[in-house]
């Protein structure tokens, strides 16, 4: 894994920069299209690395991205929980 990351670091950073540039601010109705774009970006990346099940769940607040890869019976379960949205900053 370390070798792969070292070889592809620049490419991976560029991908993340593109994702972070999406203005995926939750709680602002005018940003809902950006939230959906962010969810679709993440879903596309998960599909690209091989996840056989990838769904976008439209839930209140921000769409959730769900993916599972259950190809190895008896393998450990790993849960990754993260946000692809951010909250609007207040002046104070």
Secondary structure, 3 states (H helix, E strand, C coil): CHHHHHHHHHHHHHHHHHHHCCCCEECCHHHHHHHHHHHHHHHHHHHHCCCCEEEEECCCCCCEEEEECCCCCCCCCCCCCCCCCEECCCCC
